[in-house]
Amino acid sequence: MEAEAYRQAVLELKDRVFGYAAQLLRDREEARDVTQEALVRLWEHRAAVADPAAAKPWLLRTAHNLCIDRLRQRRARGTASLDDVAEPAADPGWSPDRPADARALRTEVERALGRIPPRDRALLLLREVHGHSYEELAALVDAPIGTLKSLLHRARARLRREVERLRMER
């Protein structure tokens, strides 16, 4: 990958990588660190990622792996997770004239996402929020498409159960 292709990849993908990392880690500072580290690694491995079209899946897989490593480190350190109490990040595109019901549902879904296992959260974010195809996700998690669809089905069911639990706790 040439320097110009790298620059284009960074401009095109940095926000997507940060958004994914922030949603998975639920910590904006850690997400910034992961994004920066993933972009540095892309530069360091630019010879292996010679085709600019390969930059997106390579960068996303790298960011995903870095996020999973950080989540494992948190668990190993015994760092308390704030997922259950953390308020979702404000969305600048969210306007006050949208119905309160939609806002409440979004908050419930974001809180429920924080309660499901990181692997399930990652799959749901990549598919439902970031719009990746089954083929892209299968390559990312190194699983056959059938297995991926099964994992997504289970992740959606877990998310649905968590939303219902949150509603019952109100």
Rosetta blueprint (number, residue, H / E / L):
1 M L
2 E L
3 A H
4 E H
5 A H
6 Y H
7 R H
8 Q H
9 A H
10 V H
11 L H
12 E H
13 L H
14 K H
15 D H
16 R H
17 V H
18 F H
19 G H
20 Y H
21 A H
22 A H
23 Q H
24 L H
25 L H
26 R L
27 D L
28 R H
29 E H
30 E H
31 A H
32 R H
33 D H
34 V H
35 T H
36 Q H
37 E H
38 A H
39 L H
40 V H
41 R H
42 L H
43 W H
44 E H
45 H L
46 R L
47 A L
48 A L
49 V L
50 A L
51 D L
52 P H
53 A H
54 A H
55 A H
56 K H
57 P H
58 W H
59 L H
60 L H
61 R H
62 T H
63 A H
64 H H
65 N H
66 L H
67 C H
68 I H
69 D H
70 R H
71 L H
72 R H
73 Q H
74 R H
75 R H
76 A H
77 R H
78 G L
79 T L
80 A L
81 S L
82 L L
83 D L
84 D L
85 V L
86 A L
87 E L
88 P L
89 A L
90 A L
91 D L
92 P L
93 G L
94 W L
95 S L
96 P L
97 D L
98 R L
99 P L
100 A H
101 D H
102 A H
103 R H
104 A H
105 L H
106 R H
107 T H
108 E H
109 V H
110 E H
111 R H
112 A H
113 L H
114 G H
115 R H
116 I L
117 P L
118 P H
119 R H
120 D H
121 R H
122 A H
123 L H
124 L H
125 L H
126 L H
127 R H
128 E H
129 V H
130 H L
131 G L
132 H L
133 S L
134 Y H
135 E H
136 E H
137 L H
138 A H
139 A H
140 L H
141 V H
142 D L
143 A L
144 P L
145 I H
146 G H
147 T H
148 L H
149 K H
150 S H
151 L H
152 L H
153 H H
154 R H
155 A H
156 R H
157 A H
158 R H
159 L H
160 R H
161 R H
162 E H
163 V H
164 E H
165 R H
166 L H
167 R H
168 M H
169 E H
170 R L
